[in-house]
Amino acid sequence: MANMTFRLTASVAKAKGTRGSLLLRASAVAALLCISLTVQSPAQAQTPMAVIPTRTIYPGEVIQSNQVQAVEVTNPNLTGDYASAVSQVAGKITSRTLLAGRVILTSALRDPYAVERGKAVRIVFNNGPLTITAAGAPLESAAIGDLIRVRNTDSGIIVSGTVMADGTIHVVAK
């Protein structure tokens, strides 16, 4: 768009035949271009949003989307890692009490556990075409993707592995 404006201004200057007119028009176009770049339309201006609970949510509860709402931030001093969309908090579990009308910090949320401490899981080891499975007991609760320690219930050996979406724990060779 800037190239079109410059060409148009240059062609207008040729028609007028004066160098002063070209400079005047070029400076006017440059000023308008600067103003249009600095002024945002209401559609472009993004108002910051924050997610707040509509009721008190206690630690360990799964947050449902009907328990929270997104509101416009009116405090310009609000900073930190607060949730800005309902999708960021829906399905998460809170680790502290969330009071109604207060901003939800993302540090107060965690993913649901895929495996729980002491409950039976399947341990899987893959090495090329070889696959070994065994029964195990996690030594800690963990979410999908977490690296945890698990005890092989048959041998008593403790190994480390990654929690998968299906609830199995995949271990790798040392």
WOWO-V195278 format. One record per backbone hydrogen bond with DSSP energy under -0.5 kcal/mol. NH is the residue of the N-H (numbers start at 1). CO is the residue of the C=O. If there is no record, write none. Layout:
BEGIN
{{NH	CO} {NH	CO}}
END
This chain:
BEGIN
{{5	1} {6	2} {7	3} {8	4} {9	5} {10	6} {11	7} {12	8} {13	9} {14	10} {15	11} {16	12} {17	13} {18	13} {22	18} {23	19} {24	20} {25	21} {26	22} {27	23} {28	24} {29	25} {30	26} {31	27} {32	28} {33	29} {34	30} {35	31} {36	32} {37	33} {38	34} {39	35} {40	38} {44	41} {45	41} {47	45} {50	71} {51	83} {52	69} {53	99} {53	102} {54	67} {55	67} {57	98} {60	94} {61	58} {63	92} {67	64} {68	65} {69	52} {71	50} {73	48} {74	72} {76	74} {78	75} {82	80} {83	104} {88	85} {89	85} {89	86} {90	86} {91	63} {92	89} {93	110} {94	61} {95	108} {96	108} {98	57} {99	97} {101	53} {102	99} {104	51} {105	103} {106	81} {108	105} {109	106} {110	93} {114	142} {115	142} {118	138} {119	116} {121	136} {123	121} {123	134} {124	169} {125	132} {126	171} {127	130} {130	127} {132	125} {134	123} {136	121} {137	151} {138	119} {139	149} {142	115} {145	163} {146	143} {148	146} {148	161} {150	159} {151	137} {152	157} {153	135} {153	151} {154	135} {156	152} {159	150} {159	157} {161	148} {162	170} {163	146} {164	168} {167	164} {169	122} {170	162} {170	168} {171	124} {171	169} {172	160}}
END
